[in-house]
């Protein structure tokens, strides 16, 4: 079995042999990419003629492919799959990524806020404009496309911000204004979400078992656990929805549903869970957050091991816990294809 370094060199050498002839004059570039919560070894196949501007380039991650190799998949199949991913990535590339010169005014209209863990992303944050928020950092993305296949966006790097002619304060103001319009908040009871999941999994049985009957079963299972109601807050696309914490009106709405202060559980970068603070042990909640993060949440989706408290009278959000484990590290896992600028992660 090849070691990691040998595997990487074989992949770089052979991948173009499995790609269409139109990529004959392209070159293979290996880079270290600072991703949210982790650094990754990446490969791009890029045009040798395109060295300026923002030229989209699909990115594949070597460590994910090496895991497939260690699990017994043949080298030939791995290279073929990687080549197919890059080819398909170019075919499905959003139009905005193909432009040599972007319309910066249109790009500004697509700015949104997102949240990442500060301590976990020291390298990542060096390359992007940001500001601290509790134990997190606000970073900015441009929302490129949303459709039935998902949501695509590009991170605003220092270089892109300079090209846009915007400093961090201007990015923040614009993104905070855009986000509620582009990605409206969604606040729903956990019971409703569980009900939808059950009905979806039941498929055809939905004709027999109604939504009301399913909710009745959920209520029966809960019993008389007063005060254990949960609300999930995200956005319309369930994409980086934890950023809804940045909007005080959302926290006000959550606290009104419980008529009490609330604890915020950072389920992931995409959503948070709110629960009444009455009668809850924050240390137990924190232990639960840590366990779920390490065992259930993909590394790139983890937000924090802490629990937050919102005081409905002071209208103040604070870190309520002191997690002994601040690190979000765990095993690297596979992730969807992404696109890069020339020399910069998007």
N, C-alpha and C positions, 0 to 999 in steps of 0.2 A: 504493500500500500504506500502511495506517495505521501510525503509529509506536506504540510500546508504550502511552504514556499515553492516546492516542485510543482504541486498542483496549480498554483497561481501562474507559474511560468508557462506550463503546458496550455492552460486556458487562454492566456494572452496570445500565444503563438498560433493556436489552431482555430480560434473562434471565427475569423474571417473566411476560412475555408468552408464553413457551413452557412455562409450568408450569400444572398443574391449577388450577381455580378455588378450591380449598380454600386456596391460598396467596395469595389476593387481598389479605388484610390483613397479610401478612408484609412485612418490610422487608429490603433488601439492605445488608449491612454489609461494608465493606472494612477489612482489618486487616493489619498486619505481624506475621507469626507467626515466633517463634523455634523453628525445628525443629532436630533433632539435625544438627549439622555445617553448617547453612545457615539463612539467614533467607529467608522466602518472603512474597510478596504473596498474600493469600487473600481469598476472598469467602464469606460465609455468608448464607443466607436464613433469617431468624429471625422468630419470632412477636413482634409489637410488644407483646403482652400479657404475655409471659413475661420478666420482668426480674430475678427472684430465683431462688435455688436453682441446682441443676445441671441445666440443660436441654440435652439433646443437640442438636447442630446439625451436619449434614454440612458439610465444608469442601472447597472446590475451590481449586486454585492457578493463579493467572493466568498466570504465566510458562510453565507447561506448555501451556496453551491457546494462548498467543501463538506458541509454537514450531510448533504445528499450523497456525496461520494463515500463518506465514512459509513453511511447506512446501507451501502451495497449497490447503489446505482452506478452503471458503467460510465466511464469517462466520456465515451462517445455520445451517449444519450444526454449527459449533462451539458456538454458543449453545444449540442444541437438545440436543446431547450433554451440555453442562454442566447444563442444566435437568433432563435425564433422570437424571443422576448424583445430583443433589440429591434429586429425588423418590424415586428408588430407595433412597437413603441413609436417608431418613426411614422408608420402608416396612420396611427391614431393620434398623432401629436396635435394638440390644440393649435389653431391657426395663429394665435398671438405669439406662440413660441417660435414660429417660423419667420417672423418679421425681422428684418435687419435693423429697423428703427421703429421702436414702439412710440405710440402716441402717449406721451407722459400725462397729459390731462385726463385721458381715458383711464390710464393706469391708476391715477390718484383716486378716481371714483370707485375703484375696486379695493381700496385699502381696508383691512380689517385688523382687529386686535386678537392676539392669542396669548396664552400663558404657558410658560415652561418653568421647571424647577431650577432655581438659581444655582445652588451648590452643585447639582449634577451636570450643569451645562457650562462650565467655566470656559472651555475651548470654543464651544458653539457661540457663546455670547460675545466673544472677541470680534467676530465677523459681522455682527448685526447691531443696528441701533436698538436700544432697549431701555427700560426703566424698571426699578425694583418695586415689587408689590408683595408685602409680607415676606414669605420665604420663596416667592416666585418672581418671575420677570415677565414684563409685557414685551412681546416682540410683534412685528408687523408682517402681514402677508398680503398679497394681492390675489383676490378671488378670481380665478381665470374662467372656470366653467363649473356649472352644476347641472347634472342630468341624471337619468335613470341608472347610469353606470357609476355614479359617485360624484365626488367633488375634487377639483384640481385647483392648486394654488401655487404661488411662488413666494418664497421668503424674501423680505426686503433686506438685502445685505448692505453693508456700508457703501459699497461701490454703486449699488442700484439707487440707494438714497441720494447719493451725490449726483448721479445722472438725472434723478427726478428733481433735483434742486431743493430738497427738503431736509431740515434738521429733525432731530428726534421729537422735539416739542410739536413741530408741525405735523409729523407723522401721527403722533398721538391724537392731536385734535381732529385730524381728518378721519383717522380710523375709528375713533370713538363715535363720530357723527355717522359714518357709513355703516357700521356693524349692525345696529338695530334695523336698518332698512334692508340690507342685503341678507342678513341672517336673523330674522325675528326670534325672540325668546320663546321657548316652550317650557311650561311648568305643568307637570301632570302627576297625579297620584301613582305611586308604584303599583298599586292594585290593578289599575287600568292597563298598565304596560304588561304586567304578568298575564292578565286575561288575554290580551292580544297575542302574546307569544303562544299561549296554550291553544287558542283557536287556530292560529296559523299552523301549528304542528299537527293539529287534528285533521286539517284539510277537509275532506268531504264530510267528515262527521259534524261539521258546523251546521249542516242542515238539520241535524238531530238535536244537538246540544246548543242552546242559545247563549248569547252573551250574558243575559241576565242570570241564567242557571249557573254559568261558570263563575260569575262574580259572587253568587250566593255561596258556592263551594269555598271560594277564597275567604269570604267573610267567616264561614263556619270554622275553617282551619285556624284563622286568626283568633277566634273566640272573643274573649272580653279583654284583649290586650290593649287597654286604653292607653293612648299616648305613644303607641308604636307605629302610628301612621308615618309613611315616608313619602316625600315628594322628590321627583327627578327633574332637575333643571338642565336644559341644554338649548340648542337652537333648532331652527326648522330643518337643517340638514344633518343634525347630529355630528357636526364637524367642528372640532375645537370649541365645543360648547361650554367648557369650564370658564371661558372668558366672560360669560354672563355675570360672574362674580364682580366684575369691574363696574357694574351698573347698579347704583344704590337702590333704584326703584324696584329691581328684581328681588333684592334681599328684603325690602319692605313687604313686598307681596307674599314672599314665603313666610315671613314671621306672622303676618296677618292670618294666614291659613291655620297656624297653630295657636294664635293669640298668646305667644310667649317668645322668649329668646329661642334661638335655634342653634344647633350644631350642624356644621357643614362637613360632609364626608367627601373627599376628593376621589370619586370613583375612577376617573381617568381624565385625560386632557379634553375629552369630548363631552363629559357630563359630570354633574355633582349630585349628591343626595342630601336632602335636608330632613332633619328630625328635631322634634321639640327637645330643648335642653332640660326640661323638668324631669327629675328623677334619673337622669342618665349619668353614667360614670365615664368621663372623658378618657380615662386611661384604658378602659375596656374597649372603647370605640377606636382608640389609636392602635391598639394591638390588632384589632380586626382589620383596620386599614392596611397595616403592614403585611399581615398574612395574605390578604386578598391580592395586594400588589405583587408580592413575590410568587404567588402560585396561580393567579388567574389573569393578570393584566400583562399584555405585551410590553416589553421594555420601552418601546418608543411612545406608548400611550400613558405611561405612569406620570402622575403629576406631583404627588407629595405623599409622605408617610404621616403627615400631621393632620390634626382635626382643627377646624376653625369654629369660632363662636361669633354670632351676630347678636348684638345688644339692640333690641328693638326701640328702646327709649333713647339711647345715645346715638343710635344709627351708626354703629361702629363695628367693623369686622376685624377680629384679631386672631392670632394663632393661640389655640386653647391648650395644646398639648406640647410636650417636649420629647419627641420620639428619640429613643436611644439609637435607632438606626436611621440616619439621615440619608444614606445612600439608596438609590433606586436600582442599583446594579443587579443583574441576574444574567442568565444565559441569553445570548443574542438569538433572535428568531427571524424567520423570513418575513419580508414585507413587500407590499406592492411596488411595481415599477414606478420610479420617479424620473423627473427631468432635471437637467442641469444647464446652467449658463456655461459659457466657455470659462472653465477654471473656477467656477463658483457653484455651490449647491443652491438649488431652487426648491 
